[in-house]
Amino acid sequence: MELYKDILVRMLRSRLVEVKFTNCTIDPNAAVEMTCYNMLKQIKAIIEDESLEDSECFQKIEEIVKTFELFGSDGGSRHDF
């Protein structure tokens, strides 16, 4: 299945694809901006948490990665622990 996906992705990269959502009233730019803003607020709160000692820095990074995961992103291969 992975080979099928790789072939399909390569074929689609060279083509213009237009996606339309009928009856959709959401402004995608505004929705993404608001999601990013909320994510940054959470990350900022984690970084500014002065109740943690420097030895707990790893936990701060873990919280940031979890915040990315909460919003559908991840730390890639750097978060395999």
PDB file with one MODEL, atoms N, CA, C and O in Angstrom:
MODEL        1
ATOM      1  N   MET A   1       0.810  -1.195   0.000  1.00  0.00           N
ATOM      2  CA  MET A   1       0.000   0.000   0.000  1.00  0.00           C
ATOM      3  C   MET A   1       0.858   1.266   0.000  1.00  0.00           C
ATOM      4  O   MET A   1       0.473   2.278  -0.584  1.00  0.00           O
ATOM      5  N   GLU A   2       2.023   1.208   0.657  1.00  0.00           N
ATOM      6  CA  GLU A   2       2.913   2.359   0.703  1.00  0.00           C
ATOM      7  C   GLU A   2       3.429   2.712  -0.693  1.00  0.00           C
ATOM      8  O   GLU A   2       3.520   3.890  -1.035  1.00  0.00           O
ATOM      9  N   LEU A   3       3.764   1.716  -1.491  1.00  0.00           N
ATOM     10  CA  LEU A   3       4.222   1.946  -2.858  1.00  0.00           C
ATOM     11  C   LEU A   3       3.127   2.611  -3.679  1.00  0.00           C
ATOM     12  O   LEU A   3       3.398   3.535  -4.445  1.00  0.00           O
ATOM     13  N   TYR A   4       1.903   2.151  -3.524  1.00  0.00           N
ATOM     14  CA  TYR A   4       0.762   2.738  -4.234  1.00  0.00           C
ATOM     15  C   TYR A   4       0.645   4.219  -3.882  1.00  0.00           C
ATOM     16  O   TYR A   4       0.484   5.064  -4.763  1.00  0.00           O
ATOM     17  N   LYS A   5       0.727   4.526  -2.582  1.00  0.00           N
ATOM     18  CA  LYS A   5       0.622   5.911  -2.137  1.00  0.00           C
ATOM     19  C   LYS A   5       1.760   6.753  -2.705  1.00  0.00           C
ATOM     20  O   LYS A   5       1.528   7.871  -3.166  1.00  0.00           O
ATOM     21  N   ASP A   6       2.984   6.231  -2.680  1.00  0.00           N
ATOM     22  CA  ASP A   6       4.134   6.970  -3.204  1.00  0.00           C
ATOM     23  C   ASP A   6       3.960   7.289  -4.690  1.00  0.00           C
ATOM     24  O   ASP A   6       4.252   8.401  -5.131  1.00  0.00           O
ATOM     25  N   ILE A   7       3.493   6.327  -5.441  1.00  0.00           N
ATOM     26  CA  ILE A   7       3.284   6.538  -6.882  1.00  0.00           C
ATOM     27  C   ILE A   7       2.201   7.582  -7.108  1.00  0.00           C
ATOM     28  O   ILE A   7       2.360   8.472  -7.943  1.00  0.00           O
ATOM     29  N   LEU A   8       1.114   7.478  -6.378  1.00  0.00           N
ATOM     30  CA  LEU A   8       0.003   8.418  -6.519  1.00  0.00           C
ATOM     31  C   LEU A   8       0.425   9.836  -6.143  1.00  0.00           C
ATOM     32  O   LEU A   8       0.075  10.786  -6.843  1.00  0.00           O
ATOM     33  N   VAL A   9       1.164   9.992  -5.060  1.00  0.00           N
ATOM     34  CA  VAL A   9       1.633  11.309  -4.631  1.00  0.00           C
ATOM     35  C   VAL A   9       2.533  11.922  -5.681  1.00  0.00           C
ATOM     36  O   VAL A   9       2.413  13.107  -5.989  1.00  0.00           O
ATOM     37  N   ARG A  10       3.432  11.128  -6.231  1.00  0.00           N
ATOM     38  CA  ARG A  10       4.338  11.648  -7.267  1.00  0.00           C
ATOM     39  C   ARG A  10       3.552  12.119  -8.492  1.00  0.00           C
ATOM     40  O   ARG A  10       3.877  13.152  -9.078  1.00  0.00           O
ATOM     41  N   MET A  11       2.531  11.372  -8.875  1.00  0.00           N
ATOM     42  CA  MET A  11       1.723  11.752 -10.033  1.00  0.00           C
ATOM     43  C   MET A  11       0.948  13.038  -9.764  1.00  0.00           C
ATOM     44  O   MET A  11       0.842  13.892 -10.644  1.00  0.00           O
ATOM     45  N   LEU A  12       0.417  13.180  -8.576  1.00  0.00           N
ATOM     46  CA  LEU A  12      -0.410  14.338  -8.251  1.00  0.00           C
ATOM     47  C   LEU A  12       0.397  15.606  -8.029  1.00  0.00           C
ATOM     48  O   LEU A  12      -0.138  16.704  -8.180  1.00  0.00           O
ATOM     49  N   ARG A  13       1.673  15.485  -7.674  1.00  0.00           N
ATOM     50  CA  ARG A  13       2.516  16.666  -7.448  1.00  0.00           C
ATOM     51  C   ARG A  13       2.606  17.551  -8.679  1.00  0.00           C
ATOM     52  O   ARG A  13       2.716  18.771  -8.557  1.00  0.00           O
ATOM     53  N   SER A  14       2.562  16.966  -9.839  1.00  0.00           N
ATOM     54  CA  SER A  14       2.737  17.752 -11.063  1.00  0.00           C
ATOM     55  C   SER A  14       1.411  18.254 -11.627  1.00  0.00           C
ATOM     56  O   SER A  14       1.379  18.816 -12.723  1.00  0.00           O
ATOM     57  N   ARG A  15       0.322  18.059 -10.893  1.00  0.00           N
ATOM     58  CA  ARG A  15      -0.977  18.480 -11.381  1.00  0.00           C
ATOM     59  C   ARG A  15      -1.624  19.479 -10.436  1.00  0.00           C
ATOM     60  O   ARG A  15      -1.435  19.420  -9.222  1.00  0.00           O
ATOM     61  N   LEU A  16      -2.375  20.378 -11.001  1.00  0.00           N
ATOM     62  CA  LEU A  16      -3.144  21.335 -10.217  1.00  0.00           C
ATOM     63  C   LEU A  16      -4.390  20.635  -9.691  1.00  0.00           C
ATOM     64  O   LEU A  16      -5.164  20.062 -10.458  1.00  0.00           O
ATOM     65  N   VAL A  17      -4.572  20.686  -8.393  1.00  0.00           N
ATOM     66  CA  VAL A  17      -5.733  20.062  -7.768  1.00  0.00           C
ATOM     67  C   VAL A  17      -6.540  21.159  -7.095  1.00  0.00           C
ATOM     68  O   VAL A  17      -5.998  21.952  -6.326  1.00  0.00           O
ATOM     69  N   GLU A  18      -7.813  21.205  -7.379  1.00  0.00           N
ATOM     70  CA  GLU A  18      -8.695  22.188  -6.768  1.00  0.00           C
ATOM     71  C   GLU A  18      -9.716  21.456  -5.911  1.00  0.00           C
ATOM     72  O   GLU A  18     -10.419  20.561  -6.380  1.00  0.00           O
ATOM     73  N   VAL A  19      -9.784  21.854  -4.651  1.00  0.00           N
ATOM     74  CA  VAL A  19     -10.729  21.241  -3.733  1.00  0.00           C
ATOM     75  C   VAL A  19     -11.802  22.261  -3.394  1.00  0.00           C
ATOM     76  O   VAL A  19     -11.496  23.399  -3.038  1.00  0.00           O
ATOM     77  N   LYS A  20     -13.054  21.856  -3.503  1.00  0.00           N
ATOM     78  CA  LYS A  20     -14.174  22.740  -3.190  1.00  0.00           C
ATOM     79  C   LYS A  20     -15.058  22.078  -2.148  1.00  0.00           C
ATOM     80  O   LYS A  20     -15.383  20.894  -2.243  1.00  0.00           O
ATOM     81  N   PHE A  21     -15.439  22.866  -1.151  1.00  0.00           N
ATOM     82  CA  PHE A  21     -16.372  22.401  -0.146  1.00  0.00           C
ATOM     83  C   PHE A  21     -17.654  23.209  -0.322  1.00  0.00           C
ATOM     84  O   PHE A  21     -17.678  24.413  -0.069  1.00  0.00           O
ATOM     85  N   THR A  22     -18.686  22.555  -0.743  1.00  0.00           N
ATOM     86  CA  THR A  22     -19.948  23.262  -0.915  1.00  0.00           C
ATOM     87  C   THR A  22     -20.615  23.455   0.438  1.00  0.00           C
ATOM     88  O   THR A  22     -20.470  22.631   1.340  1.00  0.00           O
ATOM     89  N   ASN A  23     -21.331  24.531   0.563  1.00  0.00           N
ATOM     90  CA  ASN A  23     -22.047  24.868   1.798  1.00  0.00           C
ATOM     91  C   ASN A  23     -21.125  25.022   2.999  1.00  0.00           C
ATOM     92  O   ASN A  23     -21.527  24.745   4.129  1.00  0.00           O
ATOM     93  N   CYS A  24     -19.918  25.452   2.769  1.00  0.00           N
ATOM     94  CA  CYS A  24     -18.965  25.650   3.853  1.00  0.00           C
ATOM     95  C   CYS A  24     -18.821  27.150   4.107  1.00  0.00           C
ATOM     96  O   CYS A  24     -18.452  27.907   3.209  1.00  0.00           O
ATOM     97  N   THR A  25     -19.113  27.567   5.323  1.00  0.00           N
ATOM     98  CA  THR A  25     -19.055  28.994   5.646  1.00  0.00           C
ATOM     99  C   THR A  25     -17.808  29.363   6.438  1.00  0.00           C
ATOM    100  O   THR A  25     -17.676  30.502   6.885  1.00  0.00           O
ATOM    101  N   ILE A  26     -16.900  28.425   6.616  1.00  0.00           N
ATOM    102  CA  ILE A  26     -15.685  28.679   7.378  1.00  0.00           C
ATOM    103  C   ILE A  26     -14.634  29.321   6.479  1.00  0.00           C
ATOM    104  O   ILE A  26     -14.363  28.840   5.378  1.00  0.00           O
ATOM    105  N   ASP A  27     -14.049  30.410   6.960  1.00  0.00           N
ATOM    106  CA  ASP A  27     -12.928  31.034   6.260  1.00  0.00           C
ATOM    107  C   ASP A  27     -11.668  30.253   6.656  1.00  0.00           C
ATOM    108  O   ASP A  27     -11.232  30.342   7.804  1.00  0.00           O
ATOM    109  N   PRO A  28     -11.076  29.492   5.730  1.00  0.00           N
ATOM    110  CA  PRO A  28      -9.937  28.640   6.103  1.00  0.00           C
ATOM    111  C   PRO A  28      -8.763  29.423   6.673  1.00  0.00           C
ATOM    112  O   PRO A  28      -8.107  28.959   7.606  1.00  0.00           O
ATOM    113  N   ASN A  29      -8.490  30.602   6.126  1.00  0.00           N
ATOM    114  CA  ASN A  29      -7.371  31.397   6.643  1.00  0.00           C
ATOM    115  C   ASN A  29      -7.619  31.804   8.086  1.00  0.00           C
ATOM    116  O   ASN A  29      -6.727  31.691   8.927  1.00  0.00           O
ATOM    117  N   ALA A  30      -8.808  32.271   8.371  1.00  0.00           N
ATOM    118  CA  ALA A  30      -9.141  32.681   9.734  1.00  0.00           C
ATOM    119  C   ALA A  30      -9.110  31.494  10.687  1.00  0.00           C
ATOM    120  O   ALA A  30      -8.650  31.624  11.822  1.00  0.00           O
ATOM    121  N   ALA A  31      -9.590  30.347  10.243  1.00  0.00           N
ATOM    122  CA  ALA A  31      -9.607  29.158  11.089  1.00  0.00           C
ATOM    123  C   ALA A  31      -8.189  28.699  11.422  1.00  0.00           C
ATOM    124  O   ALA A  31      -7.894  28.371  12.572  1.00  0.00           O
ATOM    125  N   VAL A  32      -7.311  28.675  10.418  1.00  0.00           N
ATOM    126  CA  VAL A  32      -5.926  28.259  10.648  1.00  0.00           C
ATOM    127  C   VAL A  32      -5.214  29.280  11.532  1.00  0.00           C
ATOM    128  O   VAL A  32      -4.475  28.900  12.440  1.00  0.00           O
ATOM    129  N   GLU A  33      -5.427  30.565  11.277  1.00  0.00           N
ATOM    130  CA  GLU A  33      -4.792  31.596  12.101  1.00  0.00           C
ATOM    131  C   GLU A  33      -5.223  31.487  13.556  1.00  0.00           C
ATOM    132  O   GLU A  33      -4.390  31.614  14.453  1.00  0.00           O
ATOM    133  N   MET A  34      -6.499  31.255  13.809  1.00  0.00           N
ATOM    134  CA  MET A  34      -6.983  31.142  15.180  1.00  0.00           C
ATOM    135  C   MET A  34      -6.406  29.895  15.848  1.00  0.00           C
ATOM    136  O   MET A  34      -6.033  29.935  17.020  1.00  0.00           O
ATOM    137  N   THR A  35      -6.333  28.799  15.114  1.00  0.00           N
ATOM    138  CA  THR A  35      -5.752  27.572  15.663  1.00  0.00           C
ATOM    139  C   THR A  35      -4.280  27.789  15.998  1.00  0.00           C
ATOM    140  O   THR A  35      -3.814  27.375  17.060  1.00  0.00           O
ATOM    141  N   CYS A  36      -3.549  28.437  15.093  1.00  0.00           N
ATOM    142  CA  CYS A  36      -2.129  28.710  15.339  1.00  0.00           C
ATOM    143  C   CYS A  36      -1.955  29.636  16.541  1.00  0.00           C
ATOM    144  O   CYS A  36      -1.059  29.434  17.360  1.00  0.00           O
ATOM    145  N   TYR A  37      -2.798  30.634  16.642  1.00  0.00           N
ATOM    146  CA  TYR A  37      -2.718  31.563  17.772  1.00  0.00           C
ATOM    147  C   TYR A  37      -2.951  30.822  19.087  1.00  0.00           C
ATOM    148  O   TYR A  37      -2.219  31.028  20.055  1.00  0.00           O
ATOM    149  N   ASN A  38      -3.963  29.966  19.123  1.00  0.00           N
ATOM    150  CA  ASN A  38      -4.242  29.199  20.341  1.00  0.00           C
ATOM    151  C   ASN A  38      -3.085  28.267  20.684  1.00  0.00           C
ATOM    152  O   ASN A  38      -2.735  28.110  21.854  1.00  0.00           O
ATOM    153  N   MET A  39      -2.493  27.651  19.664  1.00  0.00           N
ATOM    154  CA  MET A  39      -1.353  26.775  19.887  1.00  0.00           C
ATOM    155  C   MET A  39      -0.177  27.563  20.445  1.00  0.00           C
ATOM    156  O   MET A  39       0.474  27.113  21.387  1.00  0.00           O
ATOM    157  N   LEU A  40       0.104  28.724  19.883  1.00  0.00           N
ATOM    158  CA  LEU A  40       1.211  29.552  20.366  1.00  0.00           C
ATOM    159  C   LEU A  40       0.967  30.032  21.797  1.00  0.00           C
ATOM    160  O   LEU A  40       1.907  30.118  22.587  1.00  0.00           O
ATOM    161  N   LYS A  41      -0.278  30.342  22.136  1.00  0.00           N
ATOM    162  CA  LYS A  41      -0.595  30.740  23.509  1.00  0.00           C
ATOM    163  C   LYS A  41      -0.267  29.614  24.485  1.00  0.00           C
ATOM    164  O   LYS A  41       0.288  29.859  25.556  1.00  0.00           O
ATOM    165  N   GLN A  42      -0.611  28.374  24.114  1.00  0.00           N
ATOM    166  CA  GLN A  42      -0.318  27.240  24.984  1.00  0.00           C
ATOM    167  C   GLN A  42       1.185  27.013  25.110  1.00  0.00           C
ATOM    168  O   GLN A  42       1.681  26.742  26.204  1.00  0.00           O
ATOM    169  N   ILE A  43       1.913  27.122  23.999  1.00  0.00           N
ATOM    170  CA  ILE A  43       3.366  26.947  24.022  1.00  0.00           C
ATOM    171  C   ILE A  43       4.011  28.049  24.872  1.00  0.00           C
ATOM    172  O   ILE A  43       4.913  27.779  25.665  1.00  0.00           O
ATOM    173  N   LYS A  44       3.551  29.267  24.704  1.00  0.00           N
ATOM    174  CA  LYS A  44       4.080  30.388  25.484  1.00  0.00           C
ATOM    175  C   LYS A  44       3.862  30.159  26.973  1.00  0.00           C
ATOM    176  O   LYS A  44       4.756  30.423  27.777  1.00  0.00           O
ATOM    177  N   ALA A  45       2.695  29.675  27.346  1.00  0.00           N
ATOM    178  CA  ALA A  45       2.406  29.399  28.752  1.00  0.00           C
ATOM    179  C   ALA A  45       3.345  28.319  29.299  1.00  0.00           C
ATOM    180  O   ALA A  45       3.788  28.404  30.445  1.00  0.00           O
ATOM    181  N   ILE A  46       3.645  27.316  28.490  1.00  0.00           N
ATOM    182  CA  ILE A  46       4.567  26.255  28.911  1.00  0.00           C
ATOM    183  C   ILE A  46       5.961  26.832  29.128  1.00  0.00           C
ATOM    184  O   ILE A  46       6.600  26.545  30.140  1.00  0.00           O
ATOM    185  N   ILE A  47       6.429  27.633  28.197  1.00  0.00           N
ATOM    186  CA  ILE A  47       7.776  28.199  28.278  1.00  0.00           C
ATOM    187  C   ILE A  47       7.904  29.167  29.457  1.00  0.00           C
ATOM    188  O   ILE A  47       8.948  29.222  30.107  1.00  0.00           O
ATOM    189  N   GLU A  48       6.858  29.919  29.727  1.00  0.00           N
ATOM    190  CA  GLU A  48       6.903  30.923  30.792  1.00  0.00           C
ATOM    191  C   GLU A  48       6.676  30.346  32.185  1.00  0.00           C
ATOM    192  O   GLU A  48       6.733  31.087  33.167  1.00  0.00           O
ATOM    193  N   ASP A  49       6.428  29.081  32.294  1.00  0.00           N
ATOM    194  CA  ASP A  49       6.160  28.460  33.590  1.00  0.00           C
ATOM    195  C   ASP A  49       7.440  28.421  34.410  1.00  0.00           C
ATOM    196  O   ASP A  49       8.261  27.518  34.251  1.00  0.00           O
ATOM    197  N   GLU A  50       7.607  29.407  35.291  1.00  0.00           N
ATOM    198  CA  GLU A  50       8.827  29.514  36.080  1.00  0.00           C
ATOM    199  C   GLU A  50       8.793  28.636  37.326  1.00  0.00           C
ATOM    200  O   GLU A  50       9.744  28.637  38.108  1.00  0.00           O
ATOM    201  N   SER A  51       7.730  27.901  37.518  1.00  0.00           N
ATOM    202  CA  SER A  51       7.669  27.008  38.673  1.00  0.00           C
ATOM    203  C   SER A  51       8.515  25.750  38.451  1.00  0.00           C
ATOM    204  O   SER A  51       8.767  24.995  39.390  1.00  0.00           O
ATOM    205  N   LEU A  52       8.945  25.534  37.224  1.00  0.00           N
ATOM    206  CA  LEU A  52       9.765  24.355  36.917  1.00  0.00           C
ATOM    207  C   LEU A  52      11.244  24.703  37.028  1.00  0.00           C
ATOM    208  O   LEU A  52      11.664  25.801  36.663  1.00  0.00           O
ATOM    209  N   GLU A  53      12.021  23.761  37.535  1.00  0.00           N
ATOM    210  CA  GLU A  53      13.472  23.913  37.598  1.00  0.00           C
ATOM    211  C   GLU A  53      14.063  23.637  36.217  1.00  0.00           C
ATOM    212  O   GLU A  53      13.414  23.026  35.368  1.00  0.00           O
ATOM    213  N   ASP A  54      15.287  24.088  36.000  1.00  0.00           N
ATOM    214  CA  ASP A  54      15.939  23.848  34.720  1.00  0.00           C
ATOM    215  C   ASP A  54      16.063  22.360  34.420  1.00  0.00           C
ATOM    216  O   ASP A  54      16.037  21.945  33.261  1.00  0.00           O
ATOM    217  N   SER A  55      16.199  21.563  35.477  1.00  0.00           N
ATOM    218  CA  SER A  55      16.301  20.115  35.266  1.00  0.00           C
ATOM    219  C   SER A  55      15.011  19.533  34.681  1.00  0.00           C
ATOM    220  O   SER A  55      15.006  18.415  34.166  1.00  0.00           O
ATOM    221  N   GLU A  56      13.929  20.292  34.765  1.00  0.00           N
ATOM    222  CA  GLU A  56      12.651  19.842  34.223  1.00  0.00           C
ATOM    223  C   GLU A  56      12.415  20.365  32.802  1.00  0.00           C
ATOM    224  O   GLU A  56      11.303  20.282  32.280  1.00  0.00           O
ATOM    225  N   CYS A  57      13.451  20.894  32.194  1.00  0.00           N
ATOM    226  CA  CYS A  57      13.337  21.437  30.838  1.00  0.00           C
ATOM    227  C   CYS A  57      12.830  20.384  29.858  1.00  0.00           C
ATOM    228  O   CYS A  57      12.046  20.692  28.960  1.00  0.00           O
ATOM    229  N   PHE A  58      13.276  19.145  30.030  1.00  0.00           N
ATOM    230  CA  PHE A  58      12.815  18.066  29.164  1.00  0.00           C
ATOM    231  C   PHE A  58      11.295  17.982  29.187  1.00  0.00           C
ATOM    232  O   PHE A  58      10.666  17.783  28.147  1.00  0.00           O
ATOM    233  N   GLN A  59      10.713  18.130  30.347  1.00  0.00           N
ATOM    234  CA  GLN A  59       9.256  18.059  30.471  1.00  0.00           C
ATOM    235  C   GLN A  59       8.588  19.209  29.720  1.00  0.00           C
ATOM    236  O   GLN A  59       7.513  19.034  29.146  1.00  0.00           O
ATOM    237  N   LYS A  60       9.218  20.378  29.722  1.00  0.00           N
ATOM    238  CA  LYS A  60       8.673  21.508  28.965  1.00  0.00           C
ATOM    239  C   LYS A  60       8.632  21.172  27.474  1.00  0.00           C
ATOM    240  O   LYS A  60       7.634  21.409  26.793  1.00  0.00           O
ATOM    241  N   ILE A  61       9.737  20.617  26.988  1.00  0.00           N
ATOM    242  CA  ILE A  61       9.797  20.252  25.570  1.00  0.00           C
ATOM    243  C   ILE A  61       8.733  19.207  25.254  1.00  0.00           C
ATOM    244  O   ILE A  61       8.070  19.282  24.220  1.00  0.00           O
ATOM    245  N   GLU A  62       8.572  18.240  26.140  1.00  0.00           N
ATOM    246  CA  GLU A  62       7.555  17.202  25.947  1.00  0.00           C
ATOM    247  C   GLU A  62       6.156  17.821  25.882  1.00  0.00           C
ATOM    248  O   GLU A  62       5.331  17.406  25.069  1.00  0.00           O
ATOM    249  N   GLU A  63       5.889  18.808  26.734  1.00  0.00           N
ATOM    250  CA  GLU A  63       4.587  19.475  26.709  1.00  0.00           C
ATOM    251  C   GLU A  63       4.370  20.223  25.390  1.00  0.00           C
ATOM    252  O   GLU A  63       3.262  20.240  24.855  1.00  0.00           O
ATOM    253  N   ILE A  64       5.426  20.833  24.876  1.00  0.00           N
ATOM    254  CA  ILE A  64       5.324  21.552  23.605  1.00  0.00           C
ATOM    255  C   ILE A  64       5.026  20.575  22.475  1.00  0.00           C
ATOM    256  O   ILE A  64       4.169  20.840  21.633  1.00  0.00           O
ATOM    257  N   VAL A  65       5.732  19.445  22.454  1.00  0.00           N
ATOM    258  CA  VAL A  65       5.484  18.436  21.419  1.00  0.00           C
ATOM    259  C   VAL A  65       4.048  17.916  21.535  1.00  0.00           C
ATOM    260  O   VAL A  65       3.374  17.733  20.521  1.00  0.00           O
ATOM    261  N   LYS A  66       3.587  17.682  22.737  1.00  0.00           N
ATOM    262  CA  LYS A  66       2.204  17.219  22.936  1.00  0.00           C
ATOM    263  C   LYS A  66       1.207  18.262  22.459  1.00  0.00           C
ATOM    264  O   LYS A  66       0.138  17.917  21.957  1.00  0.00           O
ATOM    265  N   THR A  67       1.554  19.543  22.614  1.00  0.00           N
ATOM    266  CA  THR A  67       0.675  20.612  22.119  1.00  0.00           C
ATOM    267  C   THR A  67       0.598  20.553  20.601  1.00  0.00           C
ATOM    268  O   THR A  67      -0.484  20.691  20.029  1.00  0.00           O
ATOM    269  N   PHE A  68       1.734  20.350  19.945  1.00  0.00           N
ATOM    270  CA  PHE A  68       1.714  20.192  18.493  1.00  0.00           C
ATOM    271  C   PHE A  68       0.848  19.003  18.102  1.00  0.00           C
ATOM    272  O   PHE A  68       0.066  19.089  17.155  1.00  0.00           O
ATOM    273  N   GLU A  69       0.983  17.893  18.825  1.00  0.00           N
ATOM    274  CA  GLU A  69       0.186  16.701  18.525  1.00  0.00           C
ATOM    275  C   GLU A  69      -1.298  16.968  18.722  1.00  0.00           C
ATOM    276  O   GLU A  69      -2.129  16.459  17.971  1.00  0.00           O
ATOM    277  N   LEU A  70      -1.630  17.762  19.729  1.00  0.00           N
ATOM    278  CA  LEU A  70      -3.027  18.112  19.984  1.00  0.00           C
ATOM    279  C   LEU A  70      -3.657  18.816  18.786  1.00  0.00           C
ATOM    280  O   LEU A  70      -4.852  18.674  18.525  1.00  0.00           O
ATOM    281  N   PHE A  71      -2.835  19.576  18.062  1.00  0.00           N
ATOM    282  CA  PHE A  71      -3.327  20.327  16.916  1.00  0.00           C
ATOM    283  C   PHE A  71      -3.044  19.630  15.587  1.00  0.00           C
ATOM    284  O   PHE A  71      -3.143  20.245  14.525  1.00  0.00           O
ATOM    285  N   GLY A  72      -2.693  18.350  15.647  1.00  0.00           N
ATOM    286  CA  GLY A  72      -2.548  17.570  14.422  1.00  0.00           C
ATOM    287  C   GLY A  72      -1.170  17.562  13.819  1.00  0.00           C
ATOM    288  O   GLY A  72      -1.003  17.115  12.684  1.00  0.00           O
ATOM    289  N   SER A  73      -0.166  18.045  14.545  1.00  0.00           N
ATOM    290  CA  SER A  73       1.201  18.002  14.064  1.00  0.00           C
ATOM    291  C   SER A  73       1.989  17.092  15.001  1.00  0.00           C
ATOM    292  O   SER A  73       1.400  16.455  15.875  1.00  0.00           O
ATOM    293  N   ASP A  74       3.292  17.021  14.837  1.00  0.00           N
ATOM    294  CA  ASP A  74       4.082  16.194  15.731  1.00  0.00           C
ATOM    295  C   ASP A  74       5.531  16.635  15.717  1.00  0.00           C
ATOM    296  O   ASP A  74       5.887  17.610  15.054  1.00  0.00           O
ATOM    297  N   GLY A  75       6.354  15.925  16.440  1.00  0.00           N
ATOM    298  CA  GLY A  75       7.772  16.222  16.489  1.00  0.00           C
ATOM    299  C   GLY A  75       8.581  15.404  15.513  1.00  0.00           C
ATOM    300  O   GLY A  75       9.812  15.420  15.556  1.00  0.00           O
ATOM    301  N   GLY A  76       7.907  14.690  14.634  1.00  0.00           N
ATOM    302  CA  GLY A  76       8.603  13.859  13.665  1.00  0.00           C
ATOM    303  C   GLY A  76       9.392  12.765  14.352  1.00  0.00           C
ATOM    304  O   GLY A  76       8.998  12.285  15.415  1.00  0.00           O
ATOM    305  N   SER A  77      10.494  12.372  13.760  1.00  0.00           N
ATOM    306  CA  SER A  77      11.300  11.282  14.308  1.00  0.00           C
ATOM    307  C   SER A  77      12.027  11.696  15.582  1.00  0.00           C
ATOM    308  O   SER A  77      12.595  10.844  16.266  1.00  0.00           O
ATOM    309  N   ARG A  78      12.022  12.974  15.910  1.00  0.00           N
ATOM    310  CA  ARG A  78      12.681  13.443  17.126  1.00  0.00           C
ATOM    311  C   ARG A  78      11.847  13.109  18.364  1.00  0.00           C
ATOM    312  O   ARG A  78      12.301  13.326  19.487  1.00  0.00           O
ATOM    313  N   HIS A  79      10.653  12.592  18.176  1.00  0.00           N
ATOM    314  CA  HIS A  79       9.765  12.310  19.309  1.00  0.00           C
ATOM    315  C   HIS A  79       9.413  10.835  19.318  1.00  0.00           C
ATOM    316  O   HIS A  79       8.238  10.470  19.361  1.00  0.00           O
ATOM    317  N   ASP A  80      10.429   9.988  19.278  1.00  0.00           N
ATOM    318  CA  ASP A  80      10.235   8.541  19.263  1.00  0.00           C
ATOM    319  C   ASP A  80      10.420   7.921  20.636  1.00  0.00           C
ATOM    320  O   ASP A  80      10.699   6.727  20.741  1.00  0.00           O
ATOM    321  N   PHE A  81      10.269   8.714  21.688  1.00  0.00           N
ATOM    322  CA  PHE A  81      10.507   8.177  23.023  1.00  0.00           C
ATOM    323  C   PHE A  81       9.222   8.085  23.802  1.00  0.00           C
ATOM    324  O   PHE A  81       9.229   7.652  24.955  1.00  0.00           O
TER     325      PHE A  81
ENDMDL
END
